């Protein structure tokens, strides 16, 4: 994870998933994740639409021709 401090008690970091996470220091001096800056990160994603041909490819033993 790479990131930077945006003030004395807040760190914003991001990993390979490119979803910036916010970490804040609590009263005990321990940093804890408080959220994500990407509003879509926690939303349910729609299921991909399955192609009609892909569903019927089994009829051809997986071969198109």
N, C-alpha and C positions, 0 to 999 in steps of 0.2 A: 504494500500500500504506500502510495505517495500522497503528500498533501502539504498543508501549511497552517500555521496558526494565524487566525484572523483577528484575534485579540488575546489577552493574557489567559483567558480560560476557555477558549473555543478553538477547536482544531477541525479542519475540513480535509477529509482524505478520500481518495478514490483508488480502486484497484483495477483489475483487468475488465470488470464488468461495466466500467465507466459510469457508475452510479455514485455520485458524491455523497458521502455520509458525514453527518455532523456529530462531533464528540464534544461534550462539555464537562468541565471539571466540577465535581460536586463539593459539598462542604468538607468531606474527608480528604480532598485532594486527589481523588481518583477520577479518571476520565471515563465516561460512559456514553454509549451511542444514544443520541436523542432524536435522530430522524434522518431523513434522506432529502436532499435538495431536488431530486427528480420526482415530480409529482406522480408520474406514471409508474414508478418502481413498485409500489405496493398495490396497484390496481390489477384486477383480473384481466388477463389477456384473452382475446377471442381465439377460439380454436381455429386452426388453419382449415380452409375449405379444401375438401378432398376432391380431386379431379375425377370426373366421371370415368375417364379411360383407366385411371389407376384402380378404381373399384372393380372394373371389368377385366383387367389384365389377367386375373386368375383364370379366366375362361380360355386364355391363349397360352397357358402354362408360363406366364411371365414374359412371353415374347410378343412383340407387336406385329411381326410379319412371318 
